[in-house]
């Protein structure tokens, strides 16, 4: 880190990089956003940028993590809201998560090609840290749901495995301009909510989500 940056300045610059990075990625998309523009918006040189982040891919991942943290707070707050049934409440929470995704411009311009670039440009450890963060959230989510009268019967890892394919499919659809995806997503989320509560047993899973085959729980 350049020695002329104090600790206070470094923290301020990190915050500005996240803020300006989100604006640039949201406006121009992942591929068309470059480090020079982000650095200039923050008031630092390109060389100084690389003292904070080794690549724009790593900055992007940090921005996504911050967006998820904001969204998680809203979801956890909504757990205690009343509803007609545990299944209805859980479905509403799942749907809220996907609706939050659609509200962030940075996610709306993220294409399947961008995902491929991220997979190649981001260290495996970074993705592992991100998954671990998601796992931690789902543990807290499940525990909070239990206390609020939504008796989830599967563990956090299983829930994550059910949700992840839908998330990637949904984000890919948003990035490709397919805005009317919630109808199809809703069908899957209703099944997942029922499965989480032990009301049905899923018979099959397919790539990118689940099929509609299920059996009523005993």
C-alpha positions, 0 to 999 in steps of 0.5 A: 500500500502506498506509504502516503496513505494513512489508515484512515485514508485507506479505509475511505478509499476502500469505501469509495472503490466499492461505491464507485465500482458498483456505479460503474459496473451498473452503468457499463456492465462488467466487461466494459468497465475498466480499472482506469475509470474506477480509479479516476472516479475515486481520485487515485492512480491505476497503480494505486488501485492495484494496491487495494485490489489485484483485479477488477474481478476481485473488486466486483466480488467484494461489491457483490458480497456487500450487496448480499449483506444488505439484502440479507439484513432485509430478509432476516428482518422479514422473518418475523412478519405474520402470514397465513401459514409457515409454507406461505411465510417461507415462500414469501421470504424466498421470493423477497430474496429474488425480488431484491436481486432484481432491484440491484442494477449491477446484477441486471447487467451481469451476463453468462459470459461475465460469469465465465470471466469471473470463474477464470479470473477469481481465485478458487479461495475467493469463491470458497470464502463467498460460499462460506459466507452464504452458508453462514447466512443460511444457518442463521436464516434457518435458526431464525425461522425456527424461532419464528415458527417456520420449522425448516427440516433440512440443513443449511447446506441442503437449502443452499444446494436447492437455492443456488441453481435458481439464483444463477439461472435467475441472474443469468436471465436478468443479464440477458434481458429476460425480466419476466422470470418470476413466474417460473421461479415462483413455481420452484420456490413454492416446491422448495418451501414445501420441501423444507417443511417436510410437506413434500418429498422431491423425487427428481432434481434437474440442472438449473432447478427442480422439476415438478415431480413430488410426493406429498409428505406423510 
